[in-house]
Amino acid sequence: MKVLLMIANSKTTYKSPPLGLLYVSSALRQAGFGQIQIIDARVRGLSHKEISRQIKSFSPDVAGISALSIEGPEVHRLAGLLRQTQPRCKVVVGGAYATSSPEFIIKDPHIDFVVMGEGEKTMCSLMDALTNGKDVSGIDGLAFKNDGDLVINLPTKTIEDIDSLPFPAWDLIDMERYFHCKYRHSENSIPTSNRIFPLFTSRGCSFGCIYCHNIFGKRVRLRSVQNVIGEIELLVKRYNVGEIEIVDDIFNFDLARAKQICDEIIRRNIKINLSFPNALRVDRMDEELIVKLKQAGTRVIFYAIESGSPEVQKRIRKDLDLDKAKYIIHYTVRQGIVTGGYFMLGFPEETKDQMLATIRFAKELPFHLADFFYVTPRPHTPLFEELKSKHAGLEKAVIHQYHILSFNASAVSDAELEKVWSRAYREFYLRPLQIWRIWKAVPNKKMLLRNFAIFLLKYVLRAGIIRR
């Protein structure tokens, strides 16, 4: 059977190589399904007409669409295009969007299956069932329709030995197209190299933050040091990758292993830059790891702080020691690493004073970069479950836009929350010392100027800061 795996041409802020689809592709190959094609409509800027032409040319039996929650609307448009272009093709949706919203997605008449959680085993089992006419009711991690009824199977069992997964099927995409893409093609907004590629060294996170999507589960599973280094060396030698962005949920869960990975990069003299745009857990850091990360080539680290209020920290079960966080942030900056922070505004019953404490926390520390998100409850998170009985219409919250207010459970009005959000960006970035700090720390000045221009358009003008 022919399998077409797709990324919709959505308006995401970056167009990174589709690592999830590359893992699924390599798993399908290992299972004996070799006729696979990948279409990443984002990086190629494909219109629906062009996508339709490629669908007809390949004539797939099964088409899988992988998407983040922010890409949800375009997923449904693409599913409709698939049904119109190739009526007999089975349409499958996977990725973060599928994991967070399977009940909503499977209601779409153009979508046949939803793969939730880790997709490798579920997709292989589904392909086996479709090829051999088997029942799909016993496939964990799958949602489907049965005579019009919606069926959601048990969650898939996590893959315990993730060293057993083959490396991503890089040959199915044109890597050079990503490296020379005119758009940003990485989570890291200030890469040191255009030849940047994402890499997972682990899956899962054992912490209990109430807002977390929890795609990979609560069991942390670690790739061995040798397995990780093998992939890094292959990317560097075969594809001349200049920077690797590690996108784990919690790379520094095991401090000893994190240090060993750094030691191996140093020992083997692998010339590579590293970045951690998906954020490290600040209270799992120590001085030795920060030094080793710098020596191994780390240029950028983000820390997910979320709130500068101790009360809010407890309420959201993040439970960071904010004093330790301050020390680690100072120490990271002193090592010459560009340091960023992620923050959230608008937690349930959060007061204006507590939000202002978050802004002060960001400003008083030597962060180079900061991002402030509106709290938006995602389905199947503890936060969503806590709020759904109190707030009618919660399911209508726009989970694909964290910089646009679509839901508010805080103690302030919508208008006040938007003012605080605007104030956060204005007070953090529009300071002469902060502008100089960023300019001095970021080596790629051209990229910096471009991203700052985007920031002005996307945040300052939209928030009405100039008018105020």
Rosetta blueprint (number, residue, H / E / L):
1 M L
2 K L
3 V E
4 L E
5 L E
6 M E
7 I E
8 A L
9 N L
10 S L
11 K L
12 T L
13 T L
14 Y L
15 K L
16 S L
17 P L
18 P L
19 L H
20 G H
21 L H
22 L H
23 Y H
24 V H
25 S H
26 S H
27 A H
28 L H
29 R H
30 Q H
31 A L
32 G L
33 F L
34 G L
35 Q L
36 I E
37 Q E
38 I E
39 I E
40 D E
41 A H
42 R H
43 V H
44 R H
45 G L
46 L L
47 S L
48 H H
49 K H
50 E H
51 I H
52 S H
53 R H
54 Q H
55 I H
56 K H
57 S H
58 F H
59 S L
60 P L
61 D L
62 V E
63 A E
64 G E
65 I E
66 S E
67 A L
68 L L
69 S H
70 I H
71 E H
72 G H
73 P H
74 E H
75 V H
76 H H
77 R H
78 L H
79 A H
80 G H
81 L H
82 L H
83 R H
84 Q H
85 T H
86 Q L
87 P L
88 R L
89 C L
90 K E
91 V E
92 V E
93 V E
94 G E
95 G L
96 A H
97 Y H
98 A H
99 T H
100 S H
101 S L
102 P H
103 E H
104 F H
105 I H
106 I L
107 K L
108 D L
109 P L
110 H L
111 I L
112 D L
113 F E
114 V E
115 V E
116 M L
117 G L
118 E L
119 G L
120 E H
121 K H
122 T H
123 M H
124 C H
125 S H
126 L H
127 M H
128 D H
129 A H
130 L H
131 T H
132 N H
133 G L
134 K L
135 D L
136 V L
137 S L
138 G L
139 I L
140 D L
141 G L
142 L E
143 A E
144 F E
145 K E
146 N E
147 D L
148 G L
149 D E
150 L E
151 V E
152 I E
153 N L
154 L L
155 P L
156 T L
157 K L
158 T L
159 I L
160 E L
161 D L
162 I H
163 D H
164 S H
165 L L
166 P L
167 F L
168 P L
169 A L
170 W H
171 D H
172 L H
173 I L
174 D L
175 M H
176 E H
177 R H
178 Y H
179 F H
180 H L
181 C L
182 K L
183 Y L
184 R L
185 H L
186 S L
187 E L
188 N L
189 S L
190 I L
191 P L
192 T L
193 S L
194 N L
195 R L
196 I E
197 F E
198 P E
199 L E
200 F L
201 T L
202 S E
203 R E
204 G L
205 C L
206 S L
207 F L
208 G L
209 C L
210 I L
211 Y L
212 C L
213 H L
214 N L
215 I L
216 F L
217 G L
218 K L
219 R L
220 V L
221 R E
222 L E
223 R L
224 S L
225 V H
226 Q H
227 N H
228 V H
229 I H
230 G H
231 E H
232 I H
233 E H
234 L H
235 L H
236 V H
237 K H
238 R H
239 Y H
240 N L
241 V L
242 G L
243 E E
244 I E
245 E E
246 I E
247 V L
248 D L
249 D L
250 I L
251 F H
252 N H
253 F H
254 D L
255 L H
256 A H
257 R H
258 A H
259 K H
260 Q H
261 I H
262 C H
263 D H
264 E H
265 I H
266 I H
267 R H
268 R L
269 N L
270 I L
271 K L
272 I L
273 N E
274 L E
275 S E
276 F E
277 P E
278 N E
279 A E
280 L E
281 R L
282 V H
283 D H
284 R H
285 M L
286 D L
287 E H
288 E H
289 L H
290 I H
291 V H
292 K H
293 L H
294 K H
295 Q H
296 A L
297 G L
298 T E
299 R E
300 V E
301 I E
302 F E
303 Y E
304 A E
305 I E
306 E E
307 S L
308 G L
309 S L
310 P H
311 E H
312 V H
313 Q H
314 K H
315 R H
316 I L
317 R L
318 K L
319 D L
320 L L
321 D L
322 L H
323 D H
324 K H
325 A H
326 K H
327 Y H
328 I H
329 I H
330 H H
331 Y H
332 T H
333 V H
334 R H
335 Q L
336 G L
337 I L
338 V E
339 T E
340 G E
341 G E
342 Y E
343 F E
344 M E
345 L E
346 G L
347 F L
348 P L
349 E L
350 E L
351 T L
352 K H
353 D H
354 Q H
355 M H
356 L H
357 A H
358 T H
359 I H
360 R H
361 F H
362 A H
363 K H
364 E H
365 L L
366 P L
367 F L
368 H L
369 L E
370 A E
371 D E
372 F E
373 F E
374 Y E
375 V L
376 T L
377 P L
378 R L
379 P L
380 H L
381 T L
382 P H
383 L H
384 F H
385 E H
386 E H
387 L H
388 K H
389 S L
390 K L
391 H L
392 A L
393 G L
394 L H
395 E H
396 K H
397 A L
398 V L
399 I L
400 H L
401 Q L
402 Y L
403 H L
404 I L
405 L L
406 S L
407 F L
408 N L
409 A L
410 S L
411 A L
412 V L
413 S L
414 D H
415 A H
416 E H
417 L H
418 E H
419 K H
420 V H
421 W H
422 S H
423 R H
424 A H
425 Y H
426 R H
427 E H
428 F H
429 Y H
430 L L
431 R L
432 P H
433 L H
434 Q H
435 I H
436 W H
437 R H
438 I H
439 W H
440 K H
441 A H
442 V L
443 P L
444 N L
445 K H
446 K H
447 M H
448 L H
449 L H
450 R H
451 N H
452 F H
453 A H
454 I H
455 F H
456 L H
457 L H
458 K H
459 Y H
460 V H
461 L H
462 R H
463 A H
464 G L
465 I L
466 I L
467 R L
468 R L
